[in-house]
Amino acid sequence: AVLSALLLNAMLGAPDKTSYVSEPITWFAAGKLKATFTITVDALSAIMLGMITFIATFIALFSSGYMHGDKGYPRFFAVMGLFVFSMLGLVLANNF
């Protein structure tokens, strides 16, 4: 959440139409098929990063007290972490 807030601050202070695109990274290659992915950060994705991490932080804080003593405590936070990671991946993806 802190990193997304710093990124949001940097993006809002940047000139208009500023975006950062990573170099293509090969996810997998099979024969002639080559699947790559890139990460893009612009003002909209920085705002969404801030919103997702802000809400996920408060959900984690609230549910840590709510789930105290529950036998599914570790599984809940593992699934929640995977969900937040997936949401951030969708926001940062250059294409689908």
Phi and psi in radians as a Rosetta constraint file:
Dihedral C 1 N 2 CA 2 C 2 CIRCULARHARMONIC -1.168 0.35
Dihedral N 2 CA 2 C 2 N 3 CIRCULARHARMONIC -0.748 0.35
Dihedral C 2 N 3 CA 3 C 3 CIRCULARHARMONIC -1.122 0.35
Dihedral N 3 CA 3 C 3 N 4 CIRCULARHARMONIC -0.673 0.35
Dihedral C 3 N 4 CA 4 C 4 CIRCULARHARMONIC -1.195 0.35
Dihedral N 4 CA 4 C 4 N 5 CIRCULARHARMONIC -0.591 0.35
Dihedral C 4 N 5 CA 5 C 5 CIRCULARHARMONIC -1.173 0.35
Dihedral N 5 CA 5 C 5 N 6 CIRCULARHARMONIC -0.695 0.35
Dihedral C 5 N 6 CA 6 C 6 CIRCULARHARMONIC -1.152 0.35
Dihedral N 6 CA 6 C 6 N 7 CIRCULARHARMONIC -0.708 0.35
Dihedral C 6 N 7 CA 7 C 7 CIRCULARHARMONIC -1.140 0.35
Dihedral N 7 CA 7 C 7 N 8 CIRCULARHARMONIC -0.717 0.35
Dihedral C 7 N 8 CA 8 C 8 CIRCULARHARMONIC -1.091 0.35
Dihedral N 8 CA 8 C 8 N 9 CIRCULARHARMONIC -0.737 0.35
Dihedral C 8 N 9 CA 9 C 9 CIRCULARHARMONIC -1.089 0.35
Dihedral N 9 CA 9 C 9 N 10 CIRCULARHARMONIC -0.720 0.35
Dihedral C 9 N 10 CA 10 C 10 CIRCULARHARMONIC -1.189 0.35
Dihedral N 10 CA 10 C 10 N 11 CIRCULARHARMONIC -0.679 0.35
Dihedral C 10 N 11 CA 11 C 11 CIRCULARHARMONIC -1.261 0.35
Dihedral N 11 CA 11 C 11 N 12 CIRCULARHARMONIC -0.626 0.35
Dihedral C 11 N 12 CA 12 C 12 CIRCULARHARMONIC -1.269 0.35
Dihedral N 12 CA 12 C 12 N 13 CIRCULARHARMONIC -0.441 0.35
Dihedral C 12 N 13 CA 13 C 13 CIRCULARHARMONIC -1.512 0.35
Dihedral N 13 CA 13 C 13 N 14 CIRCULARHARMONIC -0.133 0.35
Dihedral C 13 N 14 CA 14 C 14 CIRCULARHARMONIC -1.425 0.35
Dihedral N 14 CA 14 C 14 N 15 CIRCULARHARMONIC 2.776 0.35
Dihedral C 14 N 15 CA 15 C 15 CIRCULARHARMONIC -1.072 0.35
Dihedral N 15 CA 15 C 15 N 16 CIRCULARHARMONIC 2.806 0.35
Dihedral C 15 N 16 CA 16 C 16 CIRCULARHARMONIC -1.027 0.35
Dihedral N 16 CA 16 C 16 N 17 CIRCULARHARMONIC 2.648 0.35
Dihedral C 16 N 17 CA 17 C 17 CIRCULARHARMONIC 1.122 0.35
Dihedral N 17 CA 17 C 17 N 18 CIRCULARHARMONIC 0.382 0.35
Dihedral C 17 N 18 CA 18 C 18 CIRCULARHARMONIC -1.469 0.35
Dihedral N 18 CA 18 C 18 N 19 CIRCULARHARMONIC 2.283 0.35
Dihedral C 18 N 19 CA 19 C 19 CIRCULARHARMONIC -2.553 0.35
Dihedral N 19 CA 19 C 19 N 20 CIRCULARHARMONIC 2.620 0.35
Dihedral C 19 N 20 CA 20 C 20 CIRCULARHARMONIC -1.997 0.35
Dihedral N 20 CA 20 C 20 N 21 CIRCULARHARMONIC 2.236 0.35
Dihedral C 20 N 21 CA 21 C 21 CIRCULARHARMONIC -2.142 0.35
Dihedral N 21 CA 21 C 21 N 22 CIRCULARHARMONIC 2.256 0.35
Dihedral C 21 N 22 CA 22 C 22 CIRCULARHARMONIC -1.350 0.35
Dihedral N 22 CA 22 C 22 N 23 CIRCULARHARMONIC 2.906 0.35
Dihedral C 22 N 23 CA 23 C 23 CIRCULARHARMONIC -1.204 0.35
Dihedral N 23 CA 23 C 23 N 24 CIRCULARHARMONIC 2.570 0.35
Dihedral C 23 N 24 CA 24 C 24 CIRCULARHARMONIC -1.092 0.35
Dihedral N 24 CA 24 C 24 N 25 CIRCULARHARMONIC 2.348 0.35
Dihedral C 24 N 25 CA 25 C 25 CIRCULARHARMONIC -1.983 0.35
Dihedral N 25 CA 25 C 25 N 26 CIRCULARHARMONIC 2.252 0.35
Dihedral C 25 N 26 CA 26 C 26 CIRCULARHARMONIC -1.312 0.35
Dihedral N 26 CA 26 C 26 N 27 CIRCULARHARMONIC 2.105 0.35
Dihedral C 26 N 27 CA 27 C 27 CIRCULARHARMONIC -1.429 0.35
Dihedral N 27 CA 27 C 27 N 28 CIRCULARHARMONIC -0.921 0.35
Dihedral C 27 N 28 CA 28 C 28 CIRCULARHARMONIC -2.732 0.35
Dihedral N 28 CA 28 C 28 N 29 CIRCULARHARMONIC 2.750 0.35
Dihedral C 28 N 29 CA 29 C 29 CIRCULARHARMONIC -2.385 0.35
Dihedral N 29 CA 29 C 29 N 30 CIRCULARHARMONIC 2.315 0.35
Dihedral C 29 N 30 CA 30 C 30 CIRCULARHARMONIC -2.442 0.35
Dihedral N 30 CA 30 C 30 N 31 CIRCULARHARMONIC 1.857 0.35
Dihedral C 30 N 31 CA 31 C 31 CIRCULARHARMONIC 1.146 0.35
Dihedral N 31 CA 31 C 31 N 32 CIRCULARHARMONIC -2.189 0.35
Dihedral C 31 N 32 CA 32 C 32 CIRCULARHARMONIC -1.492 0.35
Dihedral N 32 CA 32 C 32 N 33 CIRCULARHARMONIC -0.179 0.35
Dihedral C 32 N 33 CA 33 C 33 CIRCULARHARMONIC -1.439 0.35
Dihedral N 33 CA 33 C 33 N 34 CIRCULARHARMONIC 2.205 0.35
Dihedral C 33 N 34 CA 34 C 34 CIRCULARHARMONIC -2.311 0.35
Dihedral N 34 CA 34 C 34 N 35 CIRCULARHARMONIC 1.953 0.35
Dihedral C 34 N 35 CA 35 C 35 CIRCULARHARMONIC -1.709 0.35
Dihedral N 35 CA 35 C 35 N 36 CIRCULARHARMONIC 2.093 0.35
Dihedral C 35 N 36 CA 36 C 36 CIRCULARHARMONIC -2.075 0.35
Dihedral N 36 CA 36 C 36 N 37 CIRCULARHARMONIC 2.810 0.35
Dihedral C 36 N 37 CA 37 C 37 CIRCULARHARMONIC -2.412 0.35
Dihedral N 37 CA 37 C 37 N 38 CIRCULARHARMONIC 2.629 0.35
Dihedral C 37 N 38 CA 38 C 38 CIRCULARHARMONIC -2.309 0.35
Dihedral N 38 CA 38 C 38 N 39 CIRCULARHARMONIC 2.748 0.35
Dihedral C 38 N 39 CA 39 C 39 CIRCULARHARMONIC -1.950 0.35
Dihedral N 39 CA 39 C 39 N 40 CIRCULARHARMONIC 2.293 0.35
Dihedral C 39 N 40 CA 40 C 40 CIRCULARHARMONIC -2.125 0.35
Dihedral N 40 CA 40 C 40 N 41 CIRCULARHARMONIC 2.303 0.35
Dihedral C 40 N 41 CA 41 C 41 CIRCULARHARMONIC -2.150 0.35
Dihedral N 41 CA 41 C 41 N 42 CIRCULARHARMONIC 2.072 0.35
Dihedral C 41 N 42 CA 42 C 42 CIRCULARHARMONIC -2.286 0.35
Dihedral N 42 CA 42 C 42 N 43 CIRCULARHARMONIC -3.019 0.35
Dihedral C 42 N 43 CA 43 C 43 CIRCULARHARMONIC -1.076 0.35
Dihedral N 43 CA 43 C 43 N 44 CIRCULARHARMONIC -0.751 0.35
Dihedral C 43 N 44 CA 44 C 44 CIRCULARHARMONIC -1.140 0.35
Dihedral N 44 CA 44 C 44 N 45 CIRCULARHARMONIC -0.788 0.35
Dihedral C 44 N 45 CA 45 C 45 CIRCULARHARMONIC -1.179 0.35
Dihedral N 45 CA 45 C 45 N 46 CIRCULARHARMONIC -0.554 0.35
Dihedral C 45 N 46 CA 46 C 46 CIRCULARHARMONIC -1.165 0.35
Dihedral N 46 CA 46 C 46 N 47 CIRCULARHARMONIC -0.685 0.35
Dihedral C 46 N 47 CA 47 C 47 CIRCULARHARMONIC -1.130 0.35
Dihedral N 47 CA 47 C 47 N 48 CIRCULARHARMONIC -0.772 0.35
Dihedral C 47 N 48 CA 48 C 48 CIRCULARHARMONIC -1.139 0.35
Dihedral N 48 CA 48 C 48 N 49 CIRCULARHARMONIC -0.662 0.35
Dihedral C 48 N 49 CA 49 C 49 CIRCULARHARMONIC -1.038 0.35
Dihedral N 49 CA 49 C 49 N 50 CIRCULARHARMONIC -0.807 0.35
Dihedral C 49 N 50 CA 50 C 50 CIRCULARHARMONIC -1.075 0.35
Dihedral N 50 CA 50 C 50 N 51 CIRCULARHARMONIC -0.756 0.35
Dihedral C 50 N 51 CA 51 C 51 CIRCULARHARMONIC -1.147 0.35
Dihedral N 51 CA 51 C 51 N 52 CIRCULARHARMONIC -0.786 0.35
Dihedral C 51 N 52 CA 52 C 52 CIRCULARHARMONIC -1.128 0.35
Dihedral N 52 CA 52 C 52 N 53 CIRCULARHARMONIC -0.805 0.35
Dihedral C 52 N 53 CA 53 C 53 CIRCULARHARMONIC -1.237 0.35
Dihedral N 53 CA 53 C 53 N 54 CIRCULARHARMONIC -0.587 0.35
Dihedral C 53 N 54 CA 54 C 54 CIRCULARHARMONIC -1.114 0.35
Dihedral N 54 CA 54 C 54 N 55 CIRCULARHARMONIC -0.849 0.35
Dihedral C 54 N 55 CA 55 C 55 CIRCULARHARMONIC -1.168 0.35
Dihedral N 55 CA 55 C 55 N 56 CIRCULARHARMONIC -0.722 0.35
Dihedral C 55 N 56 CA 56 C 56 CIRCULARHARMONIC -1.117 0.35
Dihedral N 56 CA 56 C 56 N 57 CIRCULARHARMONIC -0.606 0.35
Dihedral C 56 N 57 CA 57 C 57 CIRCULARHARMONIC -1.111 0.35
Dihedral N 57 CA 57 C 57 N 58 CIRCULARHARMONIC -0.797 0.35
Dihedral C 57 N 58 CA 58 C 58 CIRCULARHARMONIC -1.220 0.35
Dihedral N 58 CA 58 C 58 N 59 CIRCULARHARMONIC -0.579 0.35
Dihedral C 58 N 59 CA 59 C 59 CIRCULARHARMONIC -1.121 0.35
Dihedral N 59 CA 59 C 59 N 60 CIRCULARHARMONIC -0.737 0.35
Dihedral C 59 N 60 CA 60 C 60 CIRCULARHARMONIC -1.129 0.35
Dihedral N 60 CA 60 C 60 N 61 CIRCULARHARMONIC -0.733 0.35
Dihedral C 60 N 61 CA 61 C 61 CIRCULARHARMONIC -1.141 0.35
Dihedral N 61 CA 61 C 61 N 62 CIRCULARHARMONIC -0.790 0.35
Dihedral C 61 N 62 CA 62 C 62 CIRCULARHARMONIC -1.155 0.35
Dihedral N 62 CA 62 C 62 N 63 CIRCULARHARMONIC -0.796 0.35
Dihedral C 62 N 63 CA 63 C 63 CIRCULARHARMONIC -1.294 0.35
Dihedral N 63 CA 63 C 63 N 64 CIRCULARHARMONIC -0.348 0.35
Dihedral C 63 N 64 CA 64 C 64 CIRCULARHARMONIC -1.131 0.35
Dihedral N 64 CA 64 C 64 N 65 CIRCULARHARMONIC -0.650 0.35
Dihedral C 64 N 65 CA 65 C 65 CIRCULARHARMONIC -1.342 0.35
Dihedral N 65 CA 65 C 65 N 66 CIRCULARHARMONIC -0.668 0.35
Dihedral C 65 N 66 CA 66 C 66 CIRCULARHARMONIC -1.170 0.35
Dihedral N 66 CA 66 C 66 N 67 CIRCULARHARMONIC -0.675 0.35
Dihedral C 66 N 67 CA 67 C 67 CIRCULARHARMONIC -1.564 0.35
Dihedral N 67 CA 67 C 67 N 68 CIRCULARHARMONIC 0.042 0.35
Dihedral C 67 N 68 CA 68 C 68 CIRCULARHARMONIC -0.981 0.35
Dihedral N 68 CA 68 C 68 N 69 CIRCULARHARMONIC 2.193 0.35
Dihedral C 68 N 69 CA 69 C 69 CIRCULARHARMONIC 1.542 0.35
Dihedral N 69 CA 69 C 69 N 70 CIRCULARHARMONIC -0.116 0.35
Dihedral C 69 N 70 CA 70 C 70 CIRCULARHARMONIC -1.383 0.35
Dihedral N 70 CA 70 C 70 N 71 CIRCULARHARMONIC 2.467 0.35
Dihedral C 70 N 71 CA 71 C 71 CIRCULARHARMONIC -1.270 0.35
Dihedral N 71 CA 71 C 71 N 72 CIRCULARHARMONIC -0.302 0.35
Dihedral C 71 N 72 CA 72 C 72 CIRCULARHARMONIC -1.621 0.35
Dihedral N 72 CA 72 C 72 N 73 CIRCULARHARMONIC 0.241 0.35
Dihedral C 72 N 73 CA 73 C 73 CIRCULARHARMONIC -0.969 0.35
Dihedral N 73 CA 73 C 73 N 74 CIRCULARHARMONIC -0.931 0.35
Dihedral C 73 N 74 CA 74 C 74 CIRCULARHARMONIC -1.120 0.35
Dihedral N 74 CA 74 C 74 N 75 CIRCULARHARMONIC -0.672 0.35
Dihedral C 74 N 75 CA 75 C 75 CIRCULARHARMONIC -1.144 0.35
Dihedral N 75 CA 75 C 75 N 76 CIRCULARHARMONIC -0.706 0.35
Dihedral C 75 N 76 CA 76 C 76 CIRCULARHARMONIC -1.041 0.35
Dihedral N 76 CA 76 C 76 N 77 CIRCULARHARMONIC -0.818 0.35
Dihedral C 76 N 77 CA 77 C 77 CIRCULARHARMONIC -1.280 0.35
Dihedral N 77 CA 77 C 77 N 78 CIRCULARHARMONIC -0.482 0.35
Dihedral C 77 N 78 CA 78 C 78 CIRCULARHARMONIC -1.162 0.35
Dihedral N 78 CA 78 C 78 N 79 CIRCULARHARMONIC -0.788 0.35
Dihedral C 78 N 79 CA 79 C 79 CIRCULARHARMONIC -1.196 0.35
Dihedral N 79 CA 79 C 79 N 80 CIRCULARHARMONIC -0.664 0.35
Dihedral C 79 N 80 CA 80 C 80 CIRCULARHARMONIC -1.153 0.35
Dihedral N 80 CA 80 C 80 N 81 CIRCULARHARMONIC -0.708 0.35
Dihedral C 80 N 81 CA 81 C 81 CIRCULARHARMONIC -1.095 0.35
Dihedral N 81 CA 81 C 81 N 82 CIRCULARHARMONIC -0.708 0.35
Dihedral C 81 N 82 CA 82 C 82 CIRCULARHARMONIC -1.134 0.35
Dihedral N 82 CA 82 C 82 N 83 CIRCULARHARMONIC -0.690 0.35
Dihedral C 82 N 83 CA 83 C 83 CIRCULARHARMONIC -1.122 0.35
Dihedral N 83 CA 83 C 83 N 84 CIRCULARHARMONIC -0.795 0.35
Dihedral C 83 N 84 CA 84 C 84 CIRCULARHARMONIC -1.141 0.35
Dihedral N 84 CA 84 C 84 N 85 CIRCULARHARMONIC -0.701 0.35
Dihedral C 84 N 85 CA 85 C 85 CIRCULARHARMONIC -1.048 0.35
Dihedral N 85 CA 85 C 85 N 86 CIRCULARHARMONIC -0.738 0.35
Dihedral C 85 N 86 CA 86 C 86 CIRCULARHARMONIC -1.163 0.35
Dihedral N 86 CA 86 C 86 N 87 CIRCULARHARMONIC -0.716 0.35
Dihedral C 86 N 87 CA 87 C 87 CIRCULARHARMONIC -1.100 0.35
Dihedral N 87 CA 87 C 87 N 88 CIRCULARHARMONIC -0.740 0.35
Dihedral C 87 N 88 CA 88 C 88 CIRCULARHARMONIC -1.162 0.35
Dihedral N 88 CA 88 C 88 N 89 CIRCULARHARMONIC -0.614 0.35
Dihedral C 88 N 89 CA 89 C 89 CIRCULARHARMONIC -1.121 0.35
Dihedral N 89 CA 89 C 89 N 90 CIRCULARHARMONIC -0.691 0.35
Dihedral C 89 N 90 CA 90 C 90 CIRCULARHARMONIC -1.137 0.35
Dihedral N 90 CA 90 C 90 N 91 CIRCULARHARMONIC -0.683 0.35
Dihedral C 90 N 91 CA 91 C 91 CIRCULARHARMONIC -1.209 0.35
Dihedral N 91 CA 91 C 91 N 92 CIRCULARHARMONIC -0.668 0.35
Dihedral C 91 N 92 CA 92 C 92 CIRCULARHARMONIC -1.515 0.35
Dihedral N 92 CA 92 C 92 N 93 CIRCULARHARMONIC -0.192 0.35
Dihedral C 92 N 93 CA 93 C 93 CIRCULARHARMONIC -1.149 0.35
Dihedral N 93 CA 93 C 93 N 94 CIRCULARHARMONIC 2.429 0.35
Dihedral C 93 N 94 CA 94 C 94 CIRCULARHARMONIC -1.290 0.35
Dihedral N 94 CA 94 C 94 N 95 CIRCULARHARMONIC -0.608 0.35
Dihedral C 94 N 95 CA 95 C 95 CIRCULARHARMONIC -2.660 0.35
Dihedral N 95 CA 95 C 95 N 96 CIRCULARHARMONIC 2.952 0.35
